[in-house]
C-alpha cells in the first residue's frame, strides 16, 4: 500500500515529535504549507511539503552552525573567562 499523499496534523506532529498544537501554529504561520478540506475545515499537509519543510530546517541548521561555530572560538572565549 503506498504512503498517503496527505497527512493529518496529528500525523505531522508524530513525524516531527511535537504537539498537534505546535503543528497547527506552524501551518497557520505558513511555515508548513497545508490545505483546508471540507466544510469543517480539516487541515491536511501534503507529504512532499512536509519533506520540503524538514529539508529547509536542515539547511537553516547548517547555516546557523556555520555562522555560530562551536569549537575553537568557544574554547578561546572560555580561556578569556577563566
N, C-alpha and C positions, 0 to 999 in steps of 0.2 A: 504494500500500500504506500503510495507516495506521501511525502510530508505535506501537510495542509498549506495552502497558499497564504491564508490569513490566520492570524493568531489573536486570541482574546487578550485583553490587558493582563489577566491573571497568568496566561502562558508566558507573556513577555516578562512579567515580574519574576517568574520562576527561572527563566533563562538568565536574567541579569542578577538574580538573587537579591532583589529589592522588593519593597511592598507594592501592591497594586496601586496604592495612592501615589507613590512616587512615580510610577509609570504614567498614571493619569496626568500628573503635573508635567512630565516631560512631553507628553502628547499635546497638552493644552498650550505649552510654551512653543510648540513647533519643533522641539529638538528631535522627536521621533515622528516622522510623518505617519498619519493614520487617516482612516475614513470612518465616517459615521453611517451606519447602515440601519435602515428600517425606521418605522415610526417612533420606536422607543429609543432610538439613537444609540445603538450598541457600537462601541468603538472596536475597530479591528486594525491590526498592524500587519502589513504585508511582510512575510518572512524575509524577503530580499531587502526591504527597508530596514529591518532590524539588523541584518548583517552589515549594511552600509553604516548604520549608526555605530555599531561596535568597531568597525574599521576606523571611523572618524575618531573615536575615543583612543584607539591605539596610536593614531597619528598625533593627536593632541598630546598624549602622554609622552611620546618620543620627543616632541618639540619641547615640552616642559623639562624633561630630563636633560636635553641638550643645553638649554638655556639656564638651567639651575643644576650644575654638576654637583655631585655628592662624591667627594673623593679628595684630591689634593687640596683644593681650595678650602674644603670643610676642615681638613686636618690643619691647615695653616691658621685658620681662624681659631681653632681650639688652642694652638700653641700660643697665640697672642693673648687669649683669655686666661691662660694659666699663670 
